[in-house]
Amino acid sequence: MTELKLPSIDYAALAPILIMLGAALLGVLVEAFVPRRLRNVVQLGLALVAMLAAIVMVILNADDRLITVGGAIAIDGPTLFLQGAILVLAVMALLLVGERTVERGGAFVAHAAVTAESAEDRRQAEGVGGATEVYPLMSFAIGGMLIFVAANDLLTMFIALEVFSLPLYLLCALARRRRLLSQEAALKYFMLGAYASAFFLFGVALIYGFTSGIPGRGAGVDFATVHAAVTESPSSPVLLFAGMALLAIGLLFKAAAAPFHVWTPDVYQGAPTPITGFMAACTKVAAFGALLRVFHVAFAGASWDFTPVLGAIAVLTMLVGAVLAVTQTDIKRLLAYSSIANAGYLLVGVLAPSREGLSGTMFYLAAYGFSVLAAFAVVTLVRDADGEATHLSRWAGLGRRSPFFAAIFTFILLAFAGIPLTSGFTSKFAVFGPALEANQAWLVIAGVLTSMVLAFPYLRVVVMMWLSEPGESTPTVTVPGALTSAALVIGVLATLVLGVVPGPLLDLTTGAAEFVR
């Protein structure tokens, strides 16, 4: 009788993942057993402590280079850097979420408020401090993202995709002020996300079929088997190309790359603003972390075949994001199309097959995450009696009414435009340089031209804030609480420091830019 051999598991290497998933489970118990009046403080403290503990474990694991859980999880430089970036950005997002749930009339609505029958019942429900279930949902999503960037086989990657996607669908529906718009956005995200997941899973099946057709090798969907099969495959393998295409659809959907971007503006506009920032920063890091691992490890031998296709998608993404951003009249939709354009710039780094390309992409992900969270932090502060004032016409004259916060938002927009001495300039340089060295000048030219187009909507907002007279409808900027202030300070300082002194982070990404195989 054959003895069952259990896979070797390095629990210390998995500690960040286990901490976040454990905190999520504890958060579910808190929802069930802790009195409502204490629930927000307990949930916020639990989530924050878990994230900080996970960051500490990532730092302690910095020298690890191993494959564990039977080959399903790879702990290497890119994994640890991306996990650290997700966790740090998640802390910023958590601070924004915590501020909104503490406020009466904040961004989130409790389930009791949705189901309350009378106006008085609804007022009482809305006074409890928001939907505290947002914290375990965020913890589940972060745990899934940490697995996603570490997955070393396609099935593990699919499971991680679902673990962090399902909580995001729910989080998008928790807006208090514009409840119907929020729920509509969540439904759109769920429906399109389900299709993208189906494409990804079908791609996994085709890749498994492809590896089974290589003589002398067992079938499998782990990256080592796929890489070996790609290297030894005959010319024009149909299953390989079809599988790669379907996998790319699933991953590019999460990355908000065209033509799989159509969910992004509606979801960014409808979701609670702190959750929008969370998705714009952390989900993008997770999506591109998976793209880097899939195309730099599993399909590295087919780069000659997929580079032109992904390059065309990168150009289309940059063009769609830049051109449609010009037509937007809502600040959250403008930032959504900005996020789409930035996905195109990141794809330029993904297609640079060198270590510098990998390093530049990781630097870009971290720098962009800080800037975009700071931008959404400012958006949460521009409010009137009806909640957040996101229509661009309402921002006219904001520089005269609230010059400090208008100056902060101006600085962030200039960073998005790639002005020197900001992280945006350094980030674009970090991905365009390796692309030029890899003879991908056409991608760099497209990136530079679309960056010039994308600068127009940013500068239009700046002009509206500073050169327009404030009207009666111009909202005020609410004084931020301690949590939002902390998130804003972190984002703005990171945007400035990474533009002026990018060396330490670039050195860190260069040292981490090597996959374990």
C-alpha positions in Angstrom: 0.0 0.0 0.0 1.5 3.3 -1.1 2.2 5.7 1.8 0.6 9.2 1.4 3.2 11.9 1.4 2.1 15.2 2.6 3.6 18.4 1.0 6.3 20.3 2.9 5.0 23.6 4.3 7.1 26.5 5.5 4.7 28.2 7.9 7.0 31.1 8.5 7.1 31.9 4.8 3.3 31.7 4.7 2.9 33.8 7.9 1.7 37.1 6.2 -1.1 35.2 4.4 -2.1 33.2 7.5 -2.2 36.4 9.6 -4.5 38.2 7.2 -6.8 35.2 6.7 -6.9 34.5 10.5 -7.7 38.2 11.1 -10.6 37.9 8.6 -12.0 34.9 10.4 -11.7 36.6 13.8 -13.4 39.6 12.3 -16.4 37.5 11.4 -16.6 36.3 15.0 -16.3 39.9 16.2 -19.4 40.7 14.0 -21.3 37.9 15.7 -20.4 38.4 19.4 -19.0 41.9 20.1 -21.6 44.5 21.1 -22.4 47.0 18.3 -21.1 50.1 20.2 -17.6 48.5 20.5 -17.5 46.7 17.2 -16.0 49.5 15.0 -13.0 50.1 17.4 -12.4 46.3 17.8 -12.6 45.6 14.1 -10.4 48.6 13.1 -7.8 47.6 15.8 -7.8 44.0 14.8 -7.4 44.7 11.1 -4.6 47.3 11.7 -2.7 45.0 14.0 -2.9 42.1 11.6 -1.6 44.3 8.7 1.3 45.6 10.7 2.1 42.0 11.9 2.0 40.8 8.3 4.4 43.6 7.3 6.8 42.6 10.0 6.7 39.0 8.8 7.4 40.0 5.2 10.5 41.9 6.5 11.6 38.9 8.5 11.2 36.7 5.4 13.2 39.1 3.2 16.0 36.6 2.6 13.7 33.6 1.8 13.9 32.1 -1.7 11.8 28.9 -1.7 8.9 27.0 -3.1 6.5 25.6 -0.6 3.1 23.9 -0.2 4.0 21.2 -2.7 5.1 23.7 -5.3 1.9 25.8 -5.1 3.5 28.9 -3.4 6.7 30.7 -4.4 8.4 33.0 -1.9 11.0 35.1 -3.7 12.0 38.7 -4.2 9.0 39.8 -6.3 6.6 38.0 -4.0 7.9 39.6 -0.9 8.2 43.1 -2.4 4.7 42.9 -3.8 3.2 41.5 -0.6 4.9 44.3 1.3 3.5 46.9 -1.1 0.0 45.5 -0.9 0.1 45.5 2.9 1.5 49.1 3.2 -1.0 50.4 0.8 -3.8 48.5 2.5 -2.9 50.2 5.8 -3.4 53.6 4.1 -6.7 52.4 2.7 -7.8 51.0 6.1 -7.1 54.4 7.6 -9.5 56.0 5.1 -12.1 53.3 5.7 -11.8 53.7 9.5 -12.4 57.5 9.2 -15.5 57.0 7.2 -17.1 54.3 9.3 -16.5 56.4 12.5 -18.4 59.4 11.1 -22.1 59.7 11.4 -23.3 59.8 7.7 -20.0 58.4 6.5 -19.3 56.4 3.4 -20.6 53.1 4.5 -24.1 51.9 5.3 -24.9 49.2 7.8 -27.0 46.3 6.7 -29.6 47.3 9.3 -29.9 50.7 7.6 -30.6 49.0 4.2 -33.4 46.8 5.7 -34.9 49.3 8.1 -38.6 49.8 7.3 -39.3 53.2 8.8 -37.4 56.5 8.5 -36.8 56.5 12.3 -35.4 53.0 12.2 -33.2 54.0 9.4 -31.9 57.0 11.2 -31.1 54.9 14.2 -29.4 52.3 12.1 -27.3 54.9 10.3 -26.1 56.3 13.6 -24.3 53.2 14.7 -21.1 54.1 12.9 -21.3 52.4 9.6 -20.8 48.9 8.2 -18.2 47.2 10.3 -18.3 44.1 8.1 -16.0 46.1 5.8 -13.0 45.2 7.9 -13.2 41.4 7.6 -14.1 41.7 4.0 -10.9 43.8 3.4 -8.8 41.3 5.4 -10.1 38.4 3.2 -9.4 40.5 0.1 -5.8 41.3 1.2 -5.2 37.6 2.1 -6.3 36.6 -1.4 -4.0 39.2 -2.9 -1.0 38.0 -0.9 -1.7 34.5 -2.3 -2.2 35.8 -5.8 1.2 37.4 -6.1 2.9 34.2 -4.6 1.0 31.6 -6.6 3.3 29.2 -8.4 0.6 27.2 -10.3 -2.5 28.3 -12.2 -5.1 26.6 -10.0 -3.7 28.3 -6.8 -3.8 31.5 -8.7 -7.4 31.0 -9.7 -8.4 30.2 -6.1 -6.6 33.4 -4.9 -8.4 35.3 -7.6 -11.7 34.3 -6.2 -10.7 34.8 -2.6 -9.9 38.5 -3.2 -12.5 39.2 -5.9 -15.7 38.1 -4.0 -15.1 40.5 -1.0 -14.4 43.3 -3.4 -17.8 42.8 -5.1 -19.5 43.2 -1.7 -17.3 46.1 -0.6 -18.4 48.0 -3.8 -22.0 47.9 -2.7 -21.6 49.5 0.7 -21.9 53.2 -0.1 -24.3 55.0 2.1 -25.1 58.2 0.2 -25.6 56.8 -3.3 -26.8 53.4 -2.4 -28.5 52.4 -5.7 -25.5 53.6 -7.8 -23.2 51.6 -5.5 -25.2 48.4 -5.8 -25.5 48.8 -9.5 -21.7 49.2 -9.7 -21.2 46.1 -7.6 -23.5 44.1 -9.8 -21.7 45.1 -12.9 -18.4 44.3 -11.3 -19.7 40.9 -10.2 -21.2 39.9 -13.6 -18.1 40.9 -15.6 -15.8 39.5 -13.0 -17.6 36.2 -13.2 -17.0 36.1 -16.9 -13.3 37.0 -16.5 -12.9 34.2 -14.0 -14.6 31.7 -16.3 -12.1 32.7 -19.1 -9.2 32.3 -16.7 -10.4 28.8 -15.6 -11.0 27.7 -19.2 -7.4 28.9 -20.0 -6.1 26.7 -17.1 -7.9 23.7 -18.7 -6.3 24.4 -22.1 -2.8 24.8 -20.6 -3.2 21.5 -18.8 -4.2 19.9 -22.1 -1.2 21.5 -23.7 1.3 20.2 -21.1 -0.2 16.7 -21.4 0.7 16.6 -25.1 4.5 16.9 -24.5 6.1 13.5 -24.8 8.0 12.3 -21.8 6.5 14.8 -19.4 3.6 14.6 -17.0 0.8 17.1 -17.3 0.4 19.9 -14.8 -0.4 23.5 -14.3 2.5 24.4 -12.0 4.8 27.0 -13.6 7.8 24.8 -13.8 5.9 22.2 -15.8 4.3 24.9 -18.0 7.7 26.5 -18.6 9.3 23.2 -19.6 6.4 22.4 -21.9 6.6 25.8 -23.6 10.3 25.5 -24.1 10.0 22.0 -25.7 6.7 22.6 -27.6 6.4 22.1 -31.3 5.8 25.2 -33.5 2.4 26.9 -33.3 0.7 24.9 -30.5 -2.9 25.9 -30.7 -3.7 24.9 -27.1 -0.9 27.0 -25.8 -1.9 30.2 -27.6 -5.6 29.7 -26.8 -4.8 29.0 -23.1 -2.5 32.1 -22.9 -5.1 34.3 -24.5 -7.8 33.2 -22.0 -5.5 33.5 -19.0 -4.5 37.0 -20.2 -8.2 38.0 -20.4 -8.8 37.1 -16.8 -5.6 38.9 -15.6 -6.0 42.0 -17.8 -9.6 42.4 -16.5 -8.3 42.8 -13.0 -5.5 45.1 -14.2 -8.2 47.3 -16.0 -6.5 47.1 -19.4 -8.4 47.8 -22.6 -10.6 46.3 -24.0 -11.4 44.7 -20.6 -11.7 48.0 -18.8 -15.3 48.8 -19.2 -16.2 48.0 -15.6 -13.7 50.4 -14.2 -15.3 53.9 -14.5 -18.7 52.7 -13.2 -17.3 50.7 -10.3 -14.8 53.5 -9.3 -17.7 56.0 -9.3 -20.2 53.9 -7.5 -18.1 52.3 -4.8 -17.3 54.1 -1.5 -14.3 56.3 -2.2 -12.0 54.6 0.3 -12.8 51.2 -1.4 -12.2 52.8 -4.8 -8.7 53.9 -3.5 -8.1 50.4 -2.1 -8.9 48.8 -5.5 -7.0 51.4 -7.5 -3.8 50.7 -5.4 -3.9 47.2 -4.0 -5.8 45.3 -6.7 -3.5 46.8 -9.4 -0.5 45.6 -7.5 -2.0 42.1 -7.2 -3.0 41.9 -10.8 0.3 43.0 -12.2 2.2 40.8 -9.8 0.3 37.8 -11.2 0.9 39.1 -14.8 4.6 39.3 -14.1 4.9 35.8 -12.7 2.8 34.2 -15.4 4.6 35.8 -18.4 8.1 36.0 -16.9 8.1 32.5 -15.4 5.5 30.2 -17.0 5.4 31.5 -20.5 8.9 33.1 -20.7 9.8 30.8 -23.6 6.9 32.1 -25.7 7.7 35.8 -25.3 8.3 36.2 -29.0 4.7 35.2 -29.6 2.9 37.1 -26.9 4.9 40.4 -26.9 3.3 41.9 -30.0 -0.2 41.1 -28.8 0.3 42.4 -25.3 2.1 45.4 -26.8 -0.9 46.3 -28.9 -3.1 45.9 -25.8 -0.8 48.3 -23.9 -1.0 50.9 -26.6 -4.8 50.6 -26.8 -5.0 50.8 -23.0 -2.9 54.0 -22.9 -4.9 55.5 -25.7 -8.3 54.7 -24.3 -7.4 55.9 -20.8 -5.9 59.2 -22.0 -8.5 60.1 -24.6 -11.6 59.3 -22.5 -10.1 61.0 -19.5 -10.4 64.2 -21.4 -14.2 63.9 -21.7 -14.9 63.2 -18.0 -16.9 65.5 -15.8 -16.7 63.4 -12.6 -13.5 63.4 -10.6 -13.8 59.7 -9.7 -14.4 58.7 -13.3 -11.4 60.9 -14.4 -9.2 59.0 -11.9 -10.6 55.7 -13.2 -9.5 56.5 -16.8 -6.2 57.7 -15.4 -5.9 54.3 -13.7 -6.6 52.6 -17.1 -3.9 54.6 -18.8 -1.5 53.8 -16.0 -2.2 50.1 -16.6 -1.0 50.6 -20.1 2.3 52.2 -18.9 2.7 49.2 -16.5 2.2 46.8 -19.4 5.2 48.4 -21.0 7.3 47.4 -18.0 5.9 43.9 -18.1 6.9 43.4 -21.7 10.6 44.4 -21.0 12.1 41.0 -20.4 15.0 42.2 -18.4 15.6 42.4 -14.7 15.4 46.2 -15.0 11.9 45.9 -16.5 10.7 43.8 -13.6 12.3 46.2 -11.1 10.8 49.3 -12.8 7.3 47.7 -12.9 7.4 46.9 -9.2 8.7 50.5 -8.4 5.8 51.9 -10.6 3.2 49.8 -8.7 4.3 51.0 -5.3 4.7 54.7 -6.3 1.4 54.8 -8.1 -0.4 53.2 -5.2 0.8 55.9 -2.8 -0.3 58.7 -5.2 -3.7 57.3 -6.1 -4.6 56.7 -2.4 -3.6 60.2 -1.6 -5.8 61.5 -4.4 -8.9 59.6 -3.2 -8.2 60.8 0.3 -8.6 64.3 -0.9 -11.8 63.4 -2.8 -13.3 62.1 0.5 -12.8 65.5 2.0 -14.5 67.7 -0.6 -18.1 67.4 0.7 -21.4 69.3 1.0 -24.7 68.4 2.6 -25.3 65.6 0.1 -22.0 63.9 0.7 -18.9 63.9 -1.6 -19.0 66.6 -4.4 -17.4 64.7 -7.2 -18.6 66.6 -10.2 -15.8 68.7 -11.6 -17.9 71.9 -11.8 -18.2 71.8 -8.0 -14.4 72.0 -7.7 -14.2 75.4 -9.5 -12.7 77.9 -7.2 -11.7 75.3 -4.6 -8.1 76.7 -4.5 -9.4 80.0 -3.1 -11.8 78.4 -0.6 -9.4 75.7 0.6 -5.9 76.5 -0.7 -4.0 73.9 1.3 -5.9 70.9 0.1 -6.2 72.3 -3.4 -2.4 72.6 -3.4 -2.0 68.9 -2.2 -4.4 67.7 -5.0 -2.5 69.8 -7.5 0.7 68.2 -6.5 -0.8 64.7 -6.9 -2.2 65.5 -10.3 1.2 66.8 -11.4 2.7 63.5 -10.3 0.1 61.6 -12.4 1.1 63.8 -15.3 4.8 62.8 -14.8 6.2 66.1 -13.9 9.9 65.9 -12.7 10.6 65.7 -9.0 7.5 63.6 -8.5 7.2 59.8 -8.3 5.2 59.8 -11.5 8.2 61.0 -13.5 10.5 58.5 -11.9 8.0 55.7 -12.4 7.6 56.3 -16.1 11.4 56.6 -16.5 11.7 53.3 -14.7 9.5 51.4 -17.1 10.3 53.2 -20.4 14.1 52.9 -20.0 14.1 49.0 -20.0 11.6 49.0 -22.8 13.9 51.1 -25.0 16.8 48.7 -24.2 14.6 45.8 -25.2 13.9 47.4 -28.6 10.3 48.3 -27.7 10.6 51.9 -28.8 7.1 51.9 -30.3 5.7 51.3 -26.9 7.7 54.1 -25.4 6.7 56.5 -28.1 3.0 55.6 -27.5 3.5 56.1 -23.8 5.1 59.5 -24.2 2.4 60.8 -26.6 -0.5 59.5 -24.5 1.1 61.0 -21.4 1.0 64.4 -23.1 -2.7 63.9 -23.9 -3.4 62.7 -20.3 -1.8 65.8 -18.9 -4.7 67.9 -20.3 -7.5 66.7 -18.0 -5.2 67.0 -15.0 -4.3 70.5 -15.8 -7.9 71.3 -16.5 -8.7 70.4 -12.9 -5.8 72.5 -11.7 -7.0 75.5 -13.7 -10.6 75.1 -12.4 -9.4 75.0 -8.8 -7.1 78.0 -9.0 -8.3 80.3 -11.7 -12.1 80.1 -11.3 -14.1 82.1 -8.9 -15.8 80.0 -6.2 -19.6 79.9 -6.5 -22.4 79.2 -4.2 -22.2 75.5 -5.1 -18.5 75.2 -4.4 -18.2 72.8 -1.5 -15.9 73.2 1.4 -13.1 70.8 2.4 -13.9 69.2 5.7 -11.2 69.1 8.3 -9.7 65.6 8.1 -9.7 63.4 11.1 -6.5 61.8 12.4 -6.8 58.6 10.3 -7.4 60.4 7.0 -4.6 62.9 7.8 -2.2 60.1 8.4 -3.1 58.4 5.1 -2.8 61.7 3.3 0.6 62.6 4.8 2.0 59.1 3.9 0.8 59.4 0.3 2.0 62.9 -0.3 5.4 62.3 1.3 5.9 59.1 -0.6 5.0 60.9 -3.9 7.5 63.6 -3.1 10.3 61.4 -1.7 10.1 58.8 -4.5 10.4 61.7 -7.0 13.4 63.4 -5.4 15.2 60.5 -3.8 14.0 57.3 -5.6 17.4 55.5 -5.2 16.6 53.4 -2.0 13.3 52.0 -3.4 14.9 51.4 -6.8 17.8 49.5 -5.2 15.2 47.5 -3.2 13.2 46.6 -6.3 16.4 45.7 -8.3 17.6 43.4 -5.5 14.2 41.8 -5.4 13.8 41.4 -9.2 14.5 37.7 -9.5 12.0 34.9 -9.6 12.6 31.5 -8.0 11.9 28.7 -10.5 
